[in-house]
């Protein structure tokens, strides 16, 4: 057992690279039919609109970088632009090839930014707050989408049900998360229950492992997580900038889908695309396949059909968007991720040391 453990310790980078490559091969295999369909449909599209997806995605990553910079600055870390932009690309790759509802990305983000006084708990809080801001800011897009649908008389009972369900889920989920995090007792009890459940689950498979996740360490991390949240809460006015950049992230995601419709020569209702995007992205929370392959396309096509866009149009558009988006984002993300693994223990690693903290503002 000891030799086996030492082997994993010595060769963890190699093993992680192998797992990553296998996951990447799995992504290509999962979308192989979509890739073929995309090539078959290329003759139907305006390639200039397809090419416009590149600057849209560049703006998307710029917005993500500004969100991270803004949130870290509130808790006392002023980070340089390009290293954070690079991390955003790596994070997208990790979330794309390791389907885990975003958990893999949060874990990677915590390890990747553990420099200076940026602890894992602080990085996790920033990533969690980014997701919360994206949820909240998407409500604005959803309202705009319903107005677009209403303007063309595309509102029906099914559309109202879908929109209200998405809105309720986002609102209650955000409210519940804030309710738990605001109280030190509630967040500690929540994580204790989760830790106990995970340890029990692991012990049922590996009886010799009594405590895989140390409860004492969890309590220390949760305490730090809560303390950093209180700093964000005290300086809530500084969250305005990250909020609007989170809105830009959502806007560019929808725009990337819409330009593919334009490439097919179709001016569909923007509200239908917004609503379909919201529903389809929940597929990533439940799908065991990379990027929610299969579920994403089905949900997107179904919601668009309910909103008046024919499946004969929405299915090839969705497939092409998914393939082109993967081609644009995954290769640079993989390259930077691979370089990070290679340089992790050397001086060539990307330096994200925080700069001196500006004077902290407190409520009187």
C-alpha positions as CSV (number, residue, x, y, z in Angstrom):
1,X,0.0,0.0,0.0
2,X,2.9,2.4,0.9
3,X,4.6,1.8,-2.5
4,X,1.4,2.4,-4.3
5,X,0.9,5.7,-2.5
6,X,4.4,6.9,-3.1
7,X,4.0,6.1,-6.8
8,X,1.0,8.4,-7.0
9,X,2.8,11.1,-5.1
10,X,5.9,10.9,-7.4
11,X,3.9,10.8,-10.7
12,X,0.8,12.8,-10.0
13,X,1.5,15.3,-12.8
14,X,1.9,12.5,-15.3
15,X,-1.3,10.7,-14.1
16,X,-3.3,14.0,-14.2
17,X,-2.1,14.6,-17.7
18,X,-3.2,11.2,-18.8
19,X,-6.6,11.6,-17.2
20,X,-6.9,15.0,-18.9
21,X,-6.0,13.7,-22.3
22,X,-8.5,10.8,-21.9
23,X,-11.2,13.3,-20.9
24,X,-10.4,15.5,-23.9
25,X,-10.6,12.4,-26.2
26,X,-13.9,11.7,-24.5
27,X,-15.2,15.2,-25.4
28,X,-14.2,14.7,-29.1
29,X,-15.8,11.3,-29.1
30,X,-19.0,12.5,-27.5
31,X,-19.5,15.3,-30.1
32,X,-18.2,13.3,-33.1
33,X,-21.6,13.2,-34.8
34,X,-22.0,16.9,-34.2
35,X,-18.6,17.6,-35.8
36,X,-19.7,15.7,-38.9
37,X,-23.1,17.5,-39.0
38,X,-21.3,20.8,-38.7
39,X,-19.1,20.2,-41.7
40,X,-22.2,19.1,-43.7
41,X,-23.9,22.4,-42.9
42,X,-20.9,24.7,-43.6
43,X,-22.1,25.4,-47.1
44,X,-25.3,26.9,-45.7
45,X,-23.7,29.6,-43.5
46,X,-22.1,33.0,-43.8
47,X,-18.6,32.4,-42.4
48,X,-18.1,36.0,-41.5
49,X,-20.8,35.7,-38.8
50,X,-19.1,32.5,-37.6
51,X,-15.8,34.3,-37.4
52,X,-17.4,37.0,-35.3
53,X,-17.7,34.3,-32.5
54,X,-13.9,34.8,-31.9
55,X,-14.1,38.5,-30.8
56,X,-17.3,37.7,-28.8
57,X,-15.5,35.0,-26.9
58,X,-12.5,37.3,-26.3
59,X,-14.9,39.9,-24.8
60,X,-16.4,37.1,-22.7
61,X,-13.1,36.2,-21.2
62,X,-12.3,39.9,-20.7
63,X,-15.5,40.2,-18.7
64,X,-14.7,37.1,-16.6
65,X,-11.3,38.5,-15.9
66,X,-12.8,41.8,-14.7
67,X,-15.2,40.0,-12.4
68,X,-12.4,38.0,-10.8
69,X,-10.2,41.2,-10.4
70,X,-13.1,43.1,-8.9
71,X,-14.1,40.4,-6.4
72,X,-10.5,39.7,-5.3
73,X,-9.9,43.5,-4.9
74,X,-12.8,43.7,-2.5
75,X,-11.3,41.0,-0.2
76,X,-7.8,42.5,-0.4
77,X,-6.0,41.1,-3.4
78,X,-5.2,43.3,-6.4
79,X,-4.3,40.9,-9.3
80,X,-2.7,41.6,-12.6
81,X,-4.9,41.4,-15.7
82,X,-3.2,38.8,-18.0
83,X,-2.5,36.1,-15.5
84,X,-6.2,36.2,-14.4
85,X,-7.3,36.1,-18.1
86,X,-5.1,33.0,-18.5
87,X,-6.7,31.3,-15.5
88,X,-10.1,32.0,-16.9
89,X,-9.2,30.1,-20.1
90,X,-7.8,27.2,-18.1
91,X,-10.9,27.1,-15.9
92,X,-13.2,26.9,-18.9
93,X,-11.2,23.9,-20.2
94,X,-11.4,22.1,-16.9
95,X,-15.2,22.7,-16.7
96,X,-15.6,21.5,-20.3
97,X,-13.7,18.2,-20.1
98,X,-14.6,17.2,-16.5
99,X,-18.4,17.1,-16.2
100,X,-19.2,17.8,-12.5
101,X,-21.6,20.6,-12.4
102,X,-18.8,23.1,-12.0
103,X,-17.3,21.4,-8.9
104,X,-14.1,20.5,-10.8
105,X,-13.6,24.1,-11.9
106,X,-14.1,25.4,-8.3
107,X,-11.5,23.0,-7.0
108,X,-9.0,23.8,-9.8
109,X,-9.6,27.5,-9.2
110,X,-8.8,27.2,-5.5
111,X,-5.5,25.3,-6.2
112,X,-4.5,27.5,-9.2
113,X,-4.8,30.8,-7.3
114,X,-3.2,29.6,-4.0
115,X,-0.5,32.2,-4.0
116,X,0.5,34.6,-1.2
117,X,-2.5,35.2,1.0
118,X,-5.0,33.9,-1.6
119,X,-6.1,30.8,0.2
120,X,-8.3,28.0,-1.2
121,X,-11.2,29.3,0.9
122,X,-10.9,32.8,-0.5
123,X,-10.6,31.6,-4.1
124,X,-13.6,29.4,-3.6
125,X,-15.6,32.3,-2.2
126,X,-14.7,34.4,-5.2
127,X,-15.7,31.7,-7.7
128,X,-19.0,31.2,-5.8
129,X,-19.7,34.9,-5.8
130,X,-19.0,35.1,-9.5
131,X,-21.6,32.3,-10.1
132,X,-24.1,34.2,-7.9
133,X,-23.6,37.5,-9.7
134,X,-24.1,35.7,-13.0
135,X,-27.3,34.2,-11.8
136,X,-28.6,37.5,-10.5
137,X,-27.6,39.5,-13.6
138,X,-29.1,36.9,-15.9
139,X,-32.5,37.8,-14.4
140,X,-32.2,41.1,-16.3
141,X,-31.6,39.2,-19.6
142,X,-34.5,36.9,-18.9
143,X,-36.9,39.8,-18.3
144,X,-35.7,41.4,-21.6
145,X,-36.2,38.1,-23.3
146,X,-39.8,37.8,-22.2
147,X,-40.4,41.4,-23.4
148,X,-39.0,40.4,-26.9
149,X,-41.3,37.4,-27.0
150,X,-44.3,39.4,-25.9
151,X,-43.6,42.0,-28.6
152,X,-44.1,39.3,-31.3
153,X,-47.0,37.6,-29.5
154,X,-44.9,34.4,-28.8
155,X,-45.8,34.2,-25.1
156,X,-47.9,31.1,-24.3
157,X,-48.6,29.1,-21.2
158,X,-45.6,26.8,-21.7
159,X,-43.2,29.7,-22.2
160,X,-44.5,31.4,-19.1
161,X,-44.1,28.1,-17.1
162,X,-40.5,27.7,-18.4
163,X,-39.5,31.3,-17.7
164,X,-41.1,31.4,-14.2
165,X,-39.5,28.0,-13.3
166,X,-36.0,29.2,-14.3
167,X,-36.5,32.6,-12.5
168,X,-37.7,30.9,-9.3
169,X,-34.9,28.4,-9.3
170,X,-32.2,31.1,-9.8
171,X,-33.8,33.4,-7.2
172,X,-34.4,30.8,-4.5
173,X,-31.0,29.1,-5.1
174,X,-29.2,32.5,-4.6
175,X,-31.3,33.4,-1.6
176,X,-30.7,30.0,0.1
177,X,-26.9,30.3,-0.5
178,X,-26.8,33.8,1.0
179,X,-28.9,32.7,3.9
180,X,-26.5,29.9,4.7
181,X,-23.3,31.8,4.2
182,X,-24.3,34.9,6.2
183,X,-24.4,32.8,9.4
184,X,-21.3,31.2,10.8
185,X,-23.3,28.6,12.6
186,X,-25.5,27.7,9.5
187,X,-22.5,27.4,7.1
188,X,-20.5,25.4,9.6
189,X,-23.4,23.0,10.2
190,X,-24.1,22.7,6.5
191,X,-20.5,21.8,5.7
192,X,-20.3,19.4,8.6
193,X,-23.3,17.5,7.3
194,X,-21.8,17.4,3.7
195,X,-18.4,16.2,5.1
196,X,-20.1,13.5,7.2
197,X,-22.1,12.4,4.2
198,X,-19.0,12.2,1.9
199,X,-16.9,10.4,4.5
200,X,-19.6,7.9,5.1
201,X,-20.0,7.4,1.3
202,X,-16.3,6.8,0.8
203,X,-16.1,4.5,3.8
204,X,-18.8,2.3,2.4
205,X,-16.6,1.8,-0.6
206,X,-13.2,1.8,1.1
207,X,-13.8,0.5,4.7
208,X,-10.2,1.2,5.8
209,X,-10.6,5.0,5.2
210,X,-12.1,6.3,8.4
211,X,-11.9,10.1,7.7
212,X,-11.0,11.0,4.2
213,X,-11.9,14.6,4.7
214,X,-10.7,15.9,8.0
215,X,-13.5,17.6,10.0
216,X,-11.1,20.0,11.8
217,X,-9.6,21.2,8.6
218,X,-13.1,21.7,7.1
219,X,-14.1,23.9,10.1
220,X,-11.0,26.1,9.6
221,X,-11.7,26.5,5.9
222,X,-15.4,27.3,6.5
223,X,-14.4,29.9,9.2
224,X,-12.1,31.6,6.7
225,X,-14.7,31.4,3.9
226,X,-17.3,33.1,6.2
227,X,-14.8,35.8,7.3
228,X,-14.1,36.6,3.6
229,X,-17.8,36.7,2.9
230,X,-18.3,39.3,5.6
231,X,-15.7,41.5,4.0
232,X,-17.6,41.3,0.7
233,X,-20.9,42.1,2.6
234,X,-19.4,45.1,4.3
235,X,-18.1,46.4,1.0
236,X,-21.2,45.5,-1.1
237,X,-21.1,48.8,-3.0
238,X,-17.9,47.7,-4.7
239,X,-19.7,44.7,-6.2
240,X,-21.4,47.0,-8.8
241,X,-18.6,46.7,-11.2
242,X,-18.3,42.9,-11.0
243,X,-22.1,42.7,-11.3
244,X,-22.2,44.5,-14.6
245,X,-19.2,42.5,-15.9
246,X,-21.2,39.3,-15.0
247,X,-24.0,40.7,-17.1
248,X,-21.6,41.1,-20.0
249,X,-20.6,37.4,-19.6
250,X,-24.2,36.4,-20.0
251,X,-24.8,38.8,-22.8
252,X,-21.8,37.5,-24.8
253,X,-22.8,33.9,-24.3
254,X,-26.2,34.6,-25.8
255,X,-24.7,36.7,-28.6
256,X,-22.4,33.8,-29.6
257,X,-25.5,31.7,-30.2
258,X,-27.4,34.4,-32.0
259,X,-24.7,35.1,-34.5
260,X,-24.9,31.5,-35.7
261,X,-28.6,32.1,-36.5
262,X,-27.5,35.2,-38.4
263,X,-24.9,33.0,-40.2
264,X,-27.8,30.8,-41.3
265,X,-29.6,33.9,-42.6
266,X,-32.3,33.8,-39.9
267,X,-33.4,36.7,-37.6
268,X,-35.1,34.7,-34.9
269,X,-36.6,36.2,-31.8
270,X,-33.8,37.1,-29.3
271,X,-36.1,36.3,-26.4
272,X,-36.4,32.7,-27.5
273,X,-32.6,32.3,-27.6
274,X,-32.2,33.8,-24.1
275,X,-34.8,31.5,-22.6
276,X,-33.5,28.4,-24.4
277,X,-29.9,29.2,-23.3
278,X,-31.0,29.5,-19.6
279,X,-32.8,26.1,-19.7
280,X,-30.1,24.2,-21.6
281,X,-27.3,25.4,-19.4
282,X,-28.9,23.6,-16.4
283,X,-28.0,20.4,-18.3
284,X,-24.4,20.8,-17.1
285,X,-25.6,20.4,-13.5
286,X,-27.1,16.9,-14.1
287,X,-25.3,15.5,-17.2
288,X,-22.5,12.9,-16.8
289,X,-21.3,13.7,-20.4
290,X,-18.9,16.6,-21.2
291,X,-20.8,19.9,-21.5
292,X,-24.2,18.2,-21.2
293,X,-23.9,16.7,-24.7
294,X,-27.3,15.4,-25.9
295,X,-29.3,17.0,-23.1
296,X,-28.2,20.5,-24.0
297,X,-29.2,20.1,-27.6
298,X,-32.5,18.5,-26.7
299,X,-33.5,21.2,-24.2
300,X,-32.3,24.0,-26.4
301,X,-34.3,22.7,-29.4
302,X,-37.4,22.0,-27.3
303,X,-37.6,25.4,-25.7
304,X,-37.0,27.2,-29.0
305,X,-39.8,25.1,-30.6
306,X,-42.1,26.2,-27.7
307,X,-41.1,29.8,-28.5
308,X,-41.9,29.5,-32.2
309,X,-38.5,28.5,-33.7
310,X,-38.6,25.3,-35.8
311,X,-36.5,22.4,-34.9
312,X,-35.3,22.1,-38.5
313,X,-33.5,25.4,-37.9
314,X,-32.6,25.4,-34.2
315,X,-31.0,21.9,-34.2
316,X,-28.3,22.6,-36.8
317,X,-27.7,26.0,-35.3
318,X,-27.3,24.6,-31.8
319,X,-24.9,21.8,-33.1
320,X,-22.8,24.3,-35.1
321,X,-22.6,26.7,-32.1
322,X,-21.5,23.9,-29.8
323,X,-18.8,22.6,-32.1
324,X,-17.4,26.0,-33.2
325,X,-17.4,27.2,-29.5
326,X,-15.5,24.1,-28.5
327,X,-13.0,24.6,-31.2
328,X,-12.4,28.2,-30.2
329,X,-12.1,27.7,-26.5
330,X,-10.8,24.2,-25.7
331,X,-7.4,24.2,-27.5
332,X,-6.0,27.4,-25.9
333,X,-7.4,26.3,-22.5
334,X,-5.7,22.9,-22.8
335,X,-2.4,24.5,-23.9
336,X,-2.4,26.8,-20.9
337,X,-3.6,24.1,-18.5
338,X,-0.8,21.8,-19.7
339,X,1.8,24.5,-19.3
340,X,0.6,25.2,-15.8
341,X,0.9,21.6,-14.8
342,X,4.4,21.5,-16.2
343,X,5.6,24.7,-14.5
344,X,3.7,24.3,-11.2
345,X,6.8,23.6,-9.1
346,X,9.2,26.0,-11.0
347,X,9.9,29.7,-11.0
348,X,8.4,29.9,-14.5
349,X,4.9,29.4,-13.1
350,X,2.4,32.2,-13.5
351,X,2.9,34.6,-10.6
352,X,-0.3,35.9,-9.0
353,X,1.1,37.4,-5.9
354,X,-1.3,40.0,-4.4
355,X,-0.2,43.6,-4.4
356,X,-0.5,45.7,-1.3
357,X,-4.1,45.9,-0.1
358,X,-5.8,49.3,-0.3
359,X,-7.3,50.8,2.9
360,X,-10.3,48.7,3.9
361,X,-13.6,50.4,4.2
362,X,-16.0,49.5,7.1
363,X,-19.5,50.5,7.9
364,X,-19.7,53.0,10.7
